[in-house]
Amino acid sequence: MAKTIMIVDDSASIRQVVGIALKSAGYDVLEACDGKDALSKLTGQKIHLIITDVNMPNMDGITFVTEAKKLPQYKFTPMMMLTTEAGTDKKMAGKAAGAKAWLTKPFQPPTLMAAVSKLVLP
């Protein structure tokens, strides 16, 4: 059975690029346009990894990670930030919220997939 990865980004083109890379590697993909949308889609199903942007309307990525980690089913779900933010303060806030990895945009799909393979357990 394919592993499921959620992509949370307000940019449809980023969701598309990430989605294509993940689907071509055999993953099932769920998409959300911001943190609020993503939280509404966390309905108890098994998600093996969440990849989220930081800067989004309605609910930013760090708040989303904090809120998602409060849900018992997603407490241990690995989360990766995929963002233009490269500042130490943001990275520390992301780590404190529960993010396990930080990848900056623009990114190369092989770099993304290498990070995904480290976070998604077999």
CYANA upper distance limits for C-alpha pairs under 8 A (distance plus 0.5 A):
  2 ALA  CA     26 GLY  CA      6.98
  2 ALA  CA     27 TYR  CA      5.98
  2 ALA  CA     28 ASP  CA      6.54
  3 LYS  CA     26 GLY  CA      8.37
  3 LYS  CA     27 TYR  CA      5.79
  3 LYS  CA     28 ASP  CA      6.48
  3 LYS  CA     47 ILE  CA      7.83
  3 LYS  CA     48 HIS  CA      6.59
  4 THR  CA     27 TYR  CA      6.30
  4 THR  CA     28 ASP  CA      5.07
  4 THR  CA     29 VAL  CA      6.17
  4 THR  CA     30 LEU  CA      7.75
  4 THR  CA     46 LYS  CA      7.71
  4 THR  CA     47 ILE  CA      5.60
  4 THR  CA     48 HIS  CA      5.99
  4 THR  CA     49 LEU  CA      7.53
  5 ILE  CA     27 TYR  CA      7.30
  5 ILE  CA     28 ASP  CA      6.74
  5 ILE  CA     29 VAL  CA      5.56
  5 ILE  CA     30 LEU  CA      6.74
  5 ILE  CA     47 ILE  CA      6.35
  5 ILE  CA     48 HIS  CA      6.24
  5 ILE  CA     49 LEU  CA      5.36
  5 ILE  CA     50 ILE  CA      6.19
  5 ILE  CA     51 ILE  CA      7.91
  6 MET  CA     29 VAL  CA      6.21
  6 MET  CA     30 LEU  CA      5.03
  6 MET  CA     31 GLU  CA      6.15
  6 MET  CA     32 ALA  CA      7.97
  6 MET  CA     47 ILE  CA      7.51
  6 MET  CA     49 LEU  CA      6.93
  6 MET  CA     50 ILE  CA      5.20
  6 MET  CA     51 ILE  CA      6.61
  7 ILE  CA     15 ARG  CA      6.81
  7 ILE  CA     18 VAL  CA      8.10
  7 ILE  CA     19 GLY  CA      8.03
  7 ILE  CA     29 VAL  CA      7.68
  7 ILE  CA     30 LEU  CA      6.71
  7 ILE  CA     31 GLU  CA      5.40
  7 ILE  CA     32 ALA  CA      6.75
  7 ILE  CA     50 ILE  CA      6.58
  7 ILE  CA     51 ILE  CA      5.42
  7 ILE  CA     52 THR  CA      6.41
  8 VAL  CA     15 ARG  CA      7.88
  8 VAL  CA     31 GLU  CA      6.48
  8 VAL  CA     32 ALA  CA      5.23
  8 VAL  CA     33 CYS  CA      6.21
  8 VAL  CA     34 ASP  CA      6.31
  8 VAL  CA     35 GLY  CA      7.32
  8 VAL  CA     38 ALA  CA      7.00
  8 VAL  CA     50 ILE  CA      7.98
  8 VAL  CA     51 ILE  CA      6.62
  8 VAL  CA     52 THR  CA      4.96
  8 VAL  CA     53 ASP  CA      6.69
  8 VAL  CA     61 GLY  CA      8.49
  9 ASP  CA     14 ILE  CA      7.47
  9 ASP  CA     15 ARG  CA      6.77
  9 ASP  CA     32 ALA  CA      7.04
  9 ASP  CA     33 CYS  CA      5.62
  9 ASP  CA     34 ASP  CA      6.26
  9 ASP  CA     52 THR  CA      6.47
  9 ASP  CA     53 ASP  CA      5.65
  9 ASP  CA     56 MET  CA      7.47
 10 ASP  CA     32 ALA  CA      8.26
 10 ASP  CA     33 CYS  CA      4.99
 10 ASP  CA     34 ASP  CA      6.09
 10 ASP  CA     53 ASP  CA      8.23
 10 ASP  CA     56 MET  CA      6.27
 10 ASP  CA     57 PRO  CA      7.93
 11 SER  CA     15 ARG  CA      6.91
 11 SER  CA     33 CYS  CA      7.79
 12 ALA  CA     16 GLN  CA      6.58
 12 ALA  CA     33 CYS  CA      8.17
 13 SER  CA     17 VAL  CA      6.67
 14 ILE  CA     18 VAL  CA      6.51
 15 ARG  CA     19 GLY  CA      6.20
 15 ARG  CA     31 GLU  CA      7.52
 16 GLN  CA     20 ILE  CA      6.55
 17 VAL  CA     21 ALA  CA      6.90
 18 VAL  CA     22 LEU  CA      6.68
 18 VAL  CA    109 PRO  CA      7.96
 19 GLY  CA     23 LYS  CA      6.40
 19 GLY  CA     29 VAL  CA      6.92
 20 ILE  CA     24 SER  CA      6.47
 21 ALA  CA     25 ALA  CA      6.97
 21 ALA  CA    109 PRO  CA      6.85
 21 ALA  CA    113 MET  CA      8.03
 22 LEU  CA     26 GLY  CA      7.03
 22 LEU  CA     27 TYR  CA      5.89
 22 LEU  CA     28 ASP  CA      8.02
 22 LEU  CA     29 VAL  CA      7.74
 22 LEU  CA    113 MET  CA      7.99
 23 LYS  CA     27 TYR  CA      5.43
 23 LYS  CA     28 ASP  CA      6.71
 23 LYS  CA     29 VAL  CA      7.40
 31 GLU  CA     38 ALA  CA      8.09
 32 ALA  CA     37 ASP  CA      6.02
 32 ALA  CA     38 ALA  CA      5.46
 32 ALA  CA     41 LYS  CA      8.25
 33 CYS  CA     37 ASP  CA      6.64
 33 CYS  CA     38 ALA  CA      7.69
 34 ASP  CA     38 ALA  CA      6.66
 34 ASP  CA     56 MET  CA      6.27
 34 ASP  CA     57 PRO  CA      6.92
 34 ASP  CA     58 ASN  CA      7.16
 34 ASP  CA     59 MET  CA      6.64
 34 ASP  CA     60 ASP  CA      7.49
 34 ASP  CA     61 GLY  CA      8.14
 35 GLY  CA     39 LEU  CA      6.61
 35 GLY  CA     56 MET  CA      7.96
 35 GLY  CA     58 ASN  CA      7.50
 35 GLY  CA     59 MET  CA      5.20
 35 GLY  CA     60 ASP  CA      6.38
 35 GLY  CA     61 GLY  CA      6.50
 35 GLY  CA     63 THR  CA      8.03
 35 GLY  CA     64 PHE  CA      5.40
 36 LYS  CA     40 SER  CA      6.91
 36 LYS  CA     58 ASN  CA      6.80
 36 LYS  CA     59 MET  CA      6.02
 36 LYS  CA     64 PHE  CA      7.75
 37 ASP  CA     41 LYS  CA      7.02
 38 ALA  CA     42 LEU  CA      7.01
 38 ALA  CA     64 PHE  CA      8.40
 39 LEU  CA     64 PHE  CA      7.75
 39 LEU  CA     67 GLU  CA      8.37
 39 LEU  CA     68 ALA  CA      7.19
 44 GLY  CA     73 GLN  CA      6.62
 46 LYS  CA     73 GLN  CA      8.36
 47 ILE  CA     74 TYR  CA      8.34
 47 ILE  CA     77 THR  CA      7.45
 48 HIS  CA     77 THR  CA      6.67
 48 HIS  CA     78 PRO  CA      7.50
 48 HIS  CA    120 VAL  CA      6.48
 48 HIS  CA    121 LEU  CA      8.26
 49 LEU  CA     77 THR  CA      6.51
 49 LEU  CA     78 PRO  CA      5.64
 49 LEU  CA     79 MET  CA      6.26
 49 LEU  CA     80 MET  CA      8.12
 49 LEU  CA    116 VAL  CA      8.34
 49 LEU  CA    119 LEU  CA      7.60
 49 LEU  CA    120 VAL  CA      6.80
 50 ILE  CA     77 THR  CA      7.85
 50 ILE  CA     78 PRO  CA      6.98
 50 ILE  CA     79 MET  CA      5.21
 50 ILE  CA     80 MET  CA      6.73
 51 ILE  CA     79 MET  CA      6.33
 51 ILE  CA     80 MET  CA      5.24
 51 ILE  CA     81 MET  CA      6.30
 51 ILE  CA     82 LEU  CA      6.95
 52 THR  CA     61 GLY  CA      6.36
 52 THR  CA     79 MET  CA      7.94
 52 THR  CA     80 MET  CA      6.76
 52 THR  CA     81 MET  CA      5.49
 52 THR  CA     82 LEU  CA      6.21
 52 THR  CA     83 THR  CA      8.27
 53 ASP  CA     60 ASP  CA      8.10
 53 ASP  CA     61 GLY  CA      5.96
 53 ASP  CA     81 MET  CA      6.14
 53 ASP  CA     82 LEU  CA      5.48
 53 ASP  CA     83 THR  CA      5.50
 54 VAL  CA     60 ASP  CA      5.96
 54 VAL  CA     61 GLY  CA      4.57
 54 VAL  CA     62 ILE  CA      6.58
 54 VAL  CA     81 MET  CA      7.20
 54 VAL  CA     82 LEU  CA      7.76
 54 VAL  CA     83 THR  CA      6.32
 54 VAL  CA     85 GLU  CA      7.92
 55 ASN  CA     60 ASP  CA      5.83
 55 ASN  CA     61 GLY  CA      6.94
 55 ASN  CA     83 THR  CA      8.03
 56 MET  CA     60 ASP  CA      5.34
 56 MET  CA     61 GLY  CA      7.39
 59 MET  CA     63 THR  CA      6.94
 59 MET  CA     64 PHE  CA      6.91
 60 ASP  CA     64 PHE  CA      6.67
 61 GLY  CA     65 VAL  CA      6.61
 61 GLY  CA     81 MET  CA      8.05
 62 ILE  CA     66 THR  CA      6.75
 62 ILE  CA     93 ALA  CA      7.57
 62 ILE  CA     94 GLY  CA      6.05
 62 ILE  CA     97 ALA  CA      6.81
 63 THR  CA     67 GLU  CA      6.64
 63 THR  CA     97 ALA  CA      8.13
 64 PHE  CA     68 ALA  CA      6.42
 65 VAL  CA     69 LYS  CA      6.52
 65 VAL  CA     79 MET  CA      7.82
 65 VAL  CA     94 GLY  CA      8.36
 65 VAL  CA     97 ALA  CA      6.46
 65 VAL  CA     98 GLY  CA      6.97
 65 VAL  CA     99 ALA  CA      7.50
 66 THR  CA     70 LYS  CA      7.21
 66 THR  CA     97 ALA  CA      5.40
 66 THR  CA     98 GLY  CA      7.31
 67 GLU  CA     71 LEU  CA      7.65
 68 ALA  CA     74 TYR  CA      6.69
 68 ALA  CA     75 LYS  CA      7.59
 69 LYS  CA     74 TYR  CA      6.18
 69 LYS  CA     75 LYS  CA      4.84
 69 LYS  CA     76 PHE  CA      7.82
 69 LYS  CA     77 THR  CA      8.33
 69 LYS  CA     97 ALA  CA      8.45
 69 LYS  CA     98 GLY  CA      7.64
 70 LYS  CA     74 TYR  CA      8.00
 70 LYS  CA     75 LYS  CA      6.68
 71 LEU  CA     75 LYS  CA      6.41
 73 GLN  CA     77 THR  CA      8.47
 78 PRO  CA     99 ALA  CA      7.48
 78 PRO  CA    100 LYS  CA      6.74
 78 PRO  CA    119 LEU  CA      6.88
 78 PRO  CA    120 VAL  CA      8.11
 79 MET  CA     98 GLY  CA      7.59
 79 MET  CA     99 ALA  CA      5.35
 79 MET  CA    100 LYS  CA      6.18
 79 MET  CA    101 ALA  CA      7.49
 80 MET  CA     99 ALA  CA      5.94
 80 MET  CA    100 LYS  CA      6.22
 80 MET  CA    101 ALA  CA      5.17
 80 MET  CA    102 TRP  CA      6.26
 80 MET  CA    103 LEU  CA      7.95
 81 MET  CA     94 GLY  CA      8.00
 81 MET  CA     99 ALA  CA      7.14
 81 MET  CA    101 ALA  CA      6.74
 81 MET  CA    102 TRP  CA      5.27
 81 MET  CA    103 LEU  CA      6.58
 82 LEU  CA    102 TRP  CA      6.66
 82 LEU  CA    103 LEU  CA      5.34
 82 LEU  CA    104 THR  CA      6.13
 82 LEU  CA    105 LYS  CA      7.11
 83 THR  CA    102 TRP  CA      8.31
 83 THR  CA    103 LEU  CA      7.02
 83 THR  CA    104 THR  CA      5.45
 83 THR  CA    105 LYS  CA      5.89
 84 THR  CA    104 THR  CA      5.75
 84 THR  CA    105 LYS  CA      5.36
 84 THR  CA    106 PRO  CA      7.76
 85 GLU  CA     90 LYS  CA      7.51
 85 GLU  CA    104 THR  CA      7.12
 86 ALA  CA     90 LYS  CA      7.76
 86 ALA  CA     91 LYS  CA      7.58
 86 ALA  CA    104 THR  CA      7.03
 87 GLY  CA     91 LYS  CA      6.82
 88 THR  CA     92 MET  CA      6.52
 89 ASP  CA     93 ALA  CA      6.66
 90 LYS  CA     94 GLY  CA      6.57
 91 LYS  CA     95 LYS  CA      6.62
 91 LYS  CA    102 TRP  CA      7.67
 92 MET  CA     96 ALA  CA      6.52
 93 ALA  CA     97 ALA  CA      6.65
 94 GLY  CA     98 GLY  CA      6.88
 94 GLY  CA     99 ALA  CA      5.87
 95 LYS  CA     99 ALA  CA      5.27
 95 LYS  CA    100 LYS  CA      6.98
 95 LYS  CA    101 ALA  CA      8.42
100 LYS  CA    119 LEU  CA      8.47
101 ALA  CA    115 ALA  CA      8.11
103 LEU  CA    107 PHE  CA      7.90
103 LEU  CA    112 LEU  CA      7.99
107 PHE  CA    111 THR  CA      7.40
107 PHE  CA    112 LEU  CA      7.51
108 GLN  CA    112 LEU  CA      6.96
109 PRO  CA    113 MET  CA      6.57
110 PRO  CA    114 ALA  CA      6.59
111 THR  CA    115 ALA  CA      6.90
112 LEU  CA    116 VAL  CA      6.68
113 MET  CA    117 SER  CA      6.53
114 ALA  CA    118 LYS  CA      7.02
115 ALA  CA    119 LEU  CA      6.99
116 VAL  CA    120 VAL  CA      6.46
117 SER  CA    121 LEU  CA      8.01
